Amino acid sequence: MTNDWNKSHRKERFNPGWERTRREVLDYYGWRCQYPVIGDDGVLRPCGAHANEVDHIVRAEDGQPDDDSWDNLQVLCRAHHAYKTGLESADARRRKRVEREEARWYRHPAFG
Protein backbone atom coordinates (compact mmCIF):
# COMPACT_ATOMS: atom_id res chain seq x y z
CA MET A 1 0.00 0.00 0.00
CA THR A 2 1.41 3.38 -0.94
CA ASN A 3 1.24 6.35 1.36
CA ASP A 4 -0.30 9.29 -0.48
CA TRP A 5 -0.60 11.46 2.65
CA ASN A 6 1.61 14.16 1.14
CA LYS A 7 -0.73 14.36 -1.87
CA SER A 8 -3.90 14.19 0.22
CA HIS A 9 -6.33 17.05 0.63
CA ARG A 10 -7.35 15.51 3.96
CA LYS A 11 -5.08 17.89 5.89
CA GLU A 12 -7.13 20.83 4.59
CA ARG A 13 -10.16 19.54 6.52
CA PHE A 14 -8.48 19.51 9.93
CA ASN A 15 -10.28 21.46 12.62
CA PRO A 16 -8.46 24.32 14.35
CA GLY A 17 -6.42 22.90 17.20
CA TRP A 18 -6.16 19.43 15.64
CA GLU A 19 -2.39 19.18 16.00
CA ARG A 20 -2.65 20.01 19.71
CA THR A 21 -5.47 17.49 20.23
CA ARG A 22 -3.51 14.88 18.29
CA ARG A 23 -0.41 15.40 20.44
CA GLU A 24 -2.43 15.28 23.68
CA VAL A 25 -4.09 11.99 22.69
CA LEU A 26 -0.75 10.46 21.65
CA ASP A 27 0.86 11.56 24.92
CA TYR A 28 -2.06 10.27 27.00
CA TYR A 29 -1.80 6.79 25.48
CA GLY A 30 2.00 6.79 25.56
CA TRP A 31 2.27 6.63 21.78
CA ARG A 32 0.98 3.02 21.93
CA CYS A 33 -1.56 1.47 19.55
CA GLN A 34 -5.00 1.00 21.08
CA TYR A 35 -6.36 -1.34 18.38
CA PRO A 36 -7.93 -4.34 20.13
CA VAL A 37 -6.16 -7.66 19.56
CA ILE A 38 -6.55 -11.07 21.15
CA GLY A 39 -3.40 -12.19 22.95
CA ASP A 40 -2.02 -15.72 23.10
CA ASP A 41 -3.94 -16.14 26.35
CA GLY A 42 -7.23 -15.34 24.59
CA VAL A 43 -7.63 -11.99 26.36
CA LEU A 44 -8.58 -8.89 24.38
CA ARG A 45 -6.11 -6.05 24.90
CA PRO A 46 -4.64 -3.06 23.04
CA CYS A 47 -2.01 -3.87 20.40
CA GLY A 48 0.59 -1.80 22.26
CA ALA A 49 2.95 -1.29 19.32
CA HIS A 50 4.58 2.12 18.86
CA ALA A 51 2.04 4.41 17.22
CA ASN A 52 2.04 7.92 15.85
CA GLU A 53 -1.33 8.07 14.10
CA VAL A 54 -4.59 9.30 15.61
CA ASP A 55 -7.72 7.92 13.98
CA HIS A 56 -11.31 9.11 14.07
CA ILE A 57 -13.29 6.07 15.16
CA VAL A 58 -16.36 7.32 13.30
CA ARG A 59 -15.37 9.30 10.23
CA ALA A 60 -17.17 12.50 9.30
CA GLU A 61 -19.73 12.44 6.55
CA ASP A 62 -18.59 14.05 3.31
CA GLY A 63 -18.43 17.80 3.72
CA GLN A 64 -18.90 17.68 7.49
CA PRO A 65 -16.27 18.59 10.08
CA ASP A 66 -14.50 15.81 11.97
CA ASP A 67 -15.59 15.02 15.52
CA ASP A 68 -12.34 15.58 17.41
CA SER A 69 -13.76 14.68 20.81
CA TRP A 70 -11.56 12.24 22.71
CA ASP A 71 -14.24 9.55 22.73
CA ASN A 72 -14.05 9.52 18.91
CA LEU A 73 -10.25 9.30 18.71
CA GLN A 74 -7.88 6.36 19.00
CA VAL A 75 -4.12 5.99 18.72
CA LEU A 76 -3.14 3.44 16.07
CA CYS A 77 0.08 2.02 14.70
CA ARG A 78 0.56 2.37 10.95
CA ALA A 79 -0.43 -1.26 10.28
CA HIS A 80 -3.70 -1.11 12.21
CA HIS A 81 -4.59 2.31 10.80
CA ALA A 82 -4.08 0.95 7.27
CA TYR A 83 -6.11 -2.16 8.15
CA LYS A 84 -9.02 -0.13 9.56
CA THR A 85 -8.95 2.28 6.62
CA GLY A 86 -8.98 -0.66 4.20
CA LEU A 87 -12.05 -2.13 5.91
CA GLU A 88 -13.82 1.24 5.76
CA SER A 89 -12.90 1.69 2.09
CA ALA A 90 -14.17 -1.78 1.20
CA ASP A 91 -17.43 -1.09 3.03
CA ALA A 92 -17.86 2.24 1.23
CA ARG A 93 -17.24 0.58 -2.16
CA ARG A 94 -19.79 -2.12 -1.31
CA ARG A 95 -22.41 0.48 -0.31
CA LYS A 96 -21.79 2.49 -3.50
CA ARG A 97 -22.12 -0.67 -5.60
CA VAL A 98 -25.45 -1.48 -3.96
CA GLU A 99 -26.64 2.10 -4.55
CA ARG A 100 -25.68 1.88 -8.23
CA GLU A 101 -27.40 -1.48 -8.63
CA GLU A 102 -30.57 -0.21 -6.97
CA ALA A 103 -30.55 2.95 -9.10
CA ARG A 104 -30.13 0.87 -12.24
CA TRP A 105 -33.03 -1.34 -11.19
CA TYR A 106 -35.39 1.58 -10.64
CA ARG A 107 -34.39 3.28 -13.91
CA HIS A 108 -35.30 0.21 -15.93
CA PRO A 109 -37.74 1.17 -18.74
CA ALA A 110 -40.22 -1.49 -17.68
CA PHE A 111 -40.72 0.34 -14.40
CA GLY A 112 -40.68 3.89 -15.80
N, C-alpha and C positions, 0 to 999 in steps of 0.2 A: 504494500500500500504506500503510495507516495504522499508526502506531506505538502499540501498546497496552502498552508496557513499564510505564507508570505504573499500569496496571490489572492487570498480570501478578502471579501468585503465584510466578513463577519465582524471584524474589529470596529468597523464604522457604527455598528449597532450597540456597542457597549454603553451602558448607563454611566452617568457621571459617578465617579467614586469607585468604579469597578476594580481598578488595579489595587486600591486600598482594601476593598472587601476580599478580593482574591488572596492577597497576602495574609490578611487576618485569618481566613479559613485555613490556608496552608499551614500557618504557624500553629493554629489551634490543634490541628490533627498531626502535627510533627512531620509534615511533608510525607505522610504515609498513606498509601492507597486504602480507601474504605470500601472497595468493591467486595461484596460478600462472596466468600469461597468456603467450601467444605474441606476441613482439614483431614489428615489421615485418620484421626480419631472419630470422624463423622460429625464433628461440631462445626457449626457455621460461625465464621469469624471474618474480620476484615483481612484483605489480602496482605497488607502490611509492607508491600514493596515501596521503594522510594518513589515519590510522586511529585509532579510539579504542575499538574493540570487540574483545574477546578471545573466541574461539569454541572450544568443545570439538569437536575433530575427530570423535571418536566420542562420541555423546551417551549419557548414562546410560539404562539401562532404567527404565521407570516404577517409581517407589518406591525406586530405588537412588541412592546418592550419586554425584555427579559425580567423574570422575577428573581431578583438577587437576594431574596431573604435567605437566611442561613438554612432554614428547613428545606429549601429547594436546591441546595448546593452540596456537592460531595467532591472530595479529593480523590483523584484517580491517577494511577500510573498510565503511561502511554499505551500499554497493551490493553488494559481494561477500558480506557477511553475509546480506543479504536474499535474494540469489540462492541461496546454499547452503541457507538455511533453506527456501526455496521448493521446491528439489529434494528435500530430506528430507521435507517435508510431502506432496508429491505421491507419493513412494515409500511413505510410511506409509498414505496413502489407498488406493493401489493394493493394498498387502498386506491391508488391512482388507477391501476389496471382495472379494478372492480368498477370504479366510477366510469371509466371509458366503456367498459362492456355494458354497463347498465344504460349509459347514454346512447350507445349504438342500438341497443334493444328497443328503446323507446322512440328512436328516430326511424325505425323501420317503416317503410311505406304502408305496409298492411295495417299498421296501428295509427296512421296519420289521419 
